[in-house]
Amino acid sequence: MTIAHILEKRIGDIIMADSQQKVSTIASLLAEKRIGALPIVDDGKVVGIFSERDLVYGVAAKGAGFMEKQMCDVMTKPAICVQSSMNIMTALSLMTKRRIRHLPVVDAGVISGFVSIGDLVKYRIDKIESEAAAMRDYIQTV
């Protein structure tokens, strides 16, 4: 199964920011939307990603002044992106190897989604539970 399968069930817009926005604005957005990260997009292209981890490390290293910096100065770049045609297990492996928790999904140069490791793990658990239920049903009918 591919990442496109997960994106099909999504409703609403992708929450993103641009590289000129201040950390304080994005920190408020993360809190308001209760999300852990968002892609940074300029002119329709993913140029980076900003996460809770970036926020914590930045404030710890730079103090309160970090909150006034612009995304272009503090975002993680380049963002590791995937295509919606990528297999879910391949994406999980990539996230584990690179120690990241969020992936912008880019198709034909345009952002088409944003997935977290939680999204992919939930899909995998649901699939395993479904397979187990089918196996139990089969065993009961034999």
C-alpha angles and dihedrals in degrees: 000000000000137000087253087070090060093045092052090069095051122108126193134029128306109260108230142150137211127243095252096061119106124249090240091059093048093045089055090048092051090051095044094049093037093231131140101218146355137202120254108225130187121182090349094306126112106239099169148328132249122204141175086259091058090050095051094045092047096050091045092051101036106023126218092333088072089074091067096053122105123247092245088065099046110026122109107256141227096024116221104239133187136197123246088243091066116116113250093233090051090052091049090051091049092050092049094048094046093040094232130136104199135051129191110219112222125185122181089351094304127105109248101170150341124231134188130209086250090060092052095044091049090053091049093049092048090051093049091048090049092050091048091051091050090050092050090050091049093049092050092053095050 
